[in-house]
Amino acid sequence: MNIFTSIVIIAVAISCTELAQAQSNSATSFKVVPLGVKGGSDESNLSAYMVAAAGSNNYICMDAGTIHYGIEKAIRTGVFKGTVTQVLRNNIKGYCISHPHLDHVAGLIINSPDDSIKNIYALPFCKEVLEEKYFSWKSWANFADAGEKPILNKYHYKVLTATEEMPLENTGMSVTAFYLSHSSPYQSTAFLLRQSDNYILYLGDTGADTTEHAGNLQQLWTHIAPLIKEKKLKAIFIEVSFSNEQPDRLLFGHLTPHLLMQEINILSGLTGNKALSNFPVIITHEKPAGNREILIKKQLFLANKHGLKLIFPEQGKMISF
């Protein structure tokens, strides 16, 4: 067995162990059901994460790339009972959409005929694309409450204001949105979910500040650093789309292991390194191609100088924090 293979086996074993530890922790604040975890190619496994307060079955869905197949997988693993349509209509109470790329909204659009009345939470740039390009009758029926007539009024747009908290109706949680840069000048969103005095941070697609020539992540880290130091932030969901071999000019607003750890170094400067030891960071949006996913895991574990608890979510398997 060569060193490369050993590192990969150890990395996968550690990630599975940490995932089990996170799930078995009785003092949890949130539960998360990944409906889709990848960043492309496989349309049955695209970014979507159902999040609920511990003890509740009322979820908000963070992005909505894959919905139906993800719920089906979660039913198979015993997370949900009933049919896909029942979970879709009754357990998902709304959607927080980070940006309007198809791998983050396709499930929402395709499943809209079977869905129930609920809210779509988004910053203005995202709401505008949903209204003008998707729920427009030119590309799909307008199931929303604004835009091209006839308006079917199934989905209600809740337009977020950056850094201002808004309640997530029927969930017992609230959300604060932050702008991200996703291949400048295009934008994405980070969502800080709060339940009582506990938080989870979910980032949509984002590039590093250095490659995006922006300060969005610096502003976000500055905001959440006190929450980490006070142990109120339970986890960060953040993308790593490519391995380190991807040239900067071909990142298109995404992160690599090197760039993520570069950002973690900046965060560590605000929190102190001790605060990040064993802190859960969930890696999202890996783009499958060749051995890229293996490389991403290897490179992340080798660069994990801060002792982060790196978790690689699996479709349909619940994680608790």
N, C-alpha and C positions, 0 to 999 in steps of 0.2 A: 504494500500500500504506500503510495507516494505522499509527500507532505501536503500537496494540494488537496488530495482526496480526504486526508485526515482532518484538515482544517474545515472542509465542508461538512463532514459527518459531525464533528464537534459542534460547529455552528448550528446545524439543524437540530441536534440534540438539545443544545442550550435553549434555542428558541422554543422548542416544544415544552421543555421543562418550565421555562419562565411563563409560558402561556398557561400551563396547568396550574402553576402557583397563583397566577392572576385570577384564574377561574375559581380556585378553591378558597380564596380569601373571603372570609365571612363578613368582614367589616367593609363591605363594598358600598359605593355611592352611585355607580352607573353600571349598566349592562349594555353591551354592544353586540349586534348581530350583523356581521359582514354579509351583504347580499352580493357584492362583487368587489374584487380586490386588485384586479389587474388594470393596466393602462393602455390596452390596445389588442388588436388582432382577434381575440376570442370574445365575440359579442355576447357570450353567455356569462361573462365574468368581469364586468366593468364597474368602476367605482360607485359604490352605494353602501352606506352604513346606517343601520337602524340603531338609534340611541334612546335609552329610557332611563329614568331614575330607578335605582334599585327598589324592588318591591312593586313596580308599576309595569303594566303591559301596554302603556300608551307611549308610542315611539315617535320620534322625529327622524326623518330619513335625510342623512347628510349626503347630498348628491343622489343621482338616480339613474346611473348608467345601465345597470341590470336590476330588475325588480322581480319579475315572475319566476325566472329560473332560480334566483337566489333564495326566494321564499320557499320554493319547492325543495331545495337542498336543506334549508333550515328545518322544514317539516320532517324530512328524512332523518336528520340527526336528532330529532326529538325536541328541538327548541320551541317549535310551535305545534299546536294541534289544530285540526280542522283542515279546510281547503285553502289553496292559494288565494282565491278571491276573498274568503273570509278574513284572512290575515291582512291582505291589501286594504280592504275596506274598513276593518275595525281596529287594527293595531297601529297602522301608520296614520298619524294625526296631522301630518304636514311634511313639507319638503324644504330643506335649506339647500339652495343650489349655488355652488361656488362660482361657476361660470358656464356659459351656454354651449360648450363643445359637446358634440354628440355622445362621446363616451361618458358624459356626466348627466345627460338628460334623456337618452334614448328610451330607457325603461319607463320614465314618467310619461313620455309622449305615447308610446305604444300601448301602455296599460290604461290610459286615461278613459277609454269607453267603459271599463269595468270598475273604475275607482269610485269612491264616494266623495262627497263635498269636503274640501279641506283647503288649507292655505299653502301658498308657495312664498317662501321668504327669500328675498334676493336684494342685492344692491341695484341701483337704477340701471347700470349698464347691462346687467344680466336680464332684468325684467324686460327691458326694451327688445332684446333679441328674442326672448320667448314669445313676446306679444307680436312682433313684426315678422318673424321668420318661421316659427313653428306652429303656434296656435293662431293661424291666420286664414284658414280655409284654402290658401294656395298650396300649402304643404300638408295640412292636417286640419281636422275640425277644430273650431275655436271653443275649447272647453273652459276657457278662462272668463274673467269678468270685465275685460277691456279688450279693445282692438276691433278687428273686422267683424261686422255683423253678418249673420245672427250670432249673438253672444249666448253661450250655453250656461254660464255662471256656475260651473262645477268647482273650478279652482279660483280662489281669491288671492290676488297679488297683495302681499304685504311688503312694501318697499322699505328696506332697511336704511338707516342713516349710520355711516361709519362711526364707530366708537360709542354709539348710543344703544343701550340695552332695550330689547323688546321681548315681551312675553311670548312664549310659544304655546298657543292656545291648546287646551285639553291635554297638556303633558306635565304640568307642574315645573317646567323648566323655562329658562329665558335664554336669549342669545344676544351677543354683541359681535358685530361684523367689523372686519379690518380689510382694507384693500391690499392685494398682493399684485406683483408684476409677473405676467405670464407671457413672455416674449414681447417686451415693451414695443409699442405702447398698449398692448392688450392686457386685460386685467383678469384677476381671479379674486377669490375671497377666502379669508380665514374666519372660522366661526368659533367663538368662545362660548360654550354652553355652561350655564350655571344651574345647579339644583341646590337650593338652600345656600350653604357656604362652600360648596364643592364645585369643581370646574373640570371640563374636558376641552381641549383645543383641537379642532380639526382644520387642517389646511387643505384647500383645493390645490390645483397645480400651481407651482411657483418656481421661479428661478432664484438663484442666489443674488444677493445685493450686488456682488462684484460683477457678475455676468449681465445682470439687468440694468446696471448703472442706476440703481434706485436705493431708497432707504426704507422700503416697506417692512422688511424683516427686522431691521434694527428697531423700528418703532414697535413692532409686535413683541419682540423680546423684552424691550424696556417695560412694556405694559404687563407682561405675564411673570417677569422675574420675581416680584414680591409674592405672587401666588405660589410659586415653586418653593421659595424660602419658607413660607408659612405652611407648606405641605397641603395646600388647598387645591392645587392643580394635580389631577390624578393621572393624566396621560396626555401625550401629544401624538396626533395622527399626522404624519407628514410623508410626502412622496419622495421616492428615489426611483426615477424612471429609467436611468441608464447607468451602466458601469463606468468606471473612470476612463475607459478607452474612448468614450464618445468625445469628439472635438467640441470645444465651446461653441463654434459656429453652427453646430448641428444639434444643440440642446433644445432649441425652440421653447425656452422658458421652463426648463425642468432641472432637477437636481441629480447629481451623482453622489456616491458615498463620500468622495473627497469634499465636494461642495457642502453636503449636509454637515459633515464634521467641522468644516470651516465655520458654518453658522452656529454649531453647537459651542465652538470655542468662544464665539462672541457672547452667546447666552451665558456660558460659564463665567465670563468676566463680570456679568451682572448678578449672578446668583452665588458665586463661589462654587468650586468644583465639588465640594462635599454634598451640596444640595442635589446634584445630578446623579450621584451614586445610586444605582438601582432604580433610577427613575424610568417609568415605562415610556418608550418611544415606539409607536406602531408604524411600520414601514408600509406605505401604500403605493399603488400606481406603478409597480414594476412593469416594464414593457417586455413581454416575452419574445425572445429571438435567440436561437442558438443556445449557448450556455450563459446568457446574460444574467439570468436570475441567480445562478450559482455564483457567478462572479460578484454580483452585488452583495450577496450574503457574506462571501469571503472577505471582500474589501471593507464592508462595514464592521465586521468583527475584528479585523486586524487594526482598524483605525479607532476603535472604541476605547480611547484613553480615559474617558470620564466614567467608565463603568455603567453606562446606560443599560437598562433592561430592554434589549432589542426584541421586538415581537413581530413576527411575520404572520398576519391574519390569514385564516382559511375560510373560504366561502361556506356559509351556513353554520359555522361553529361559534358559539357565543364566547365573548370575552367579558370579564367583570373587573372593575377597578374600585 
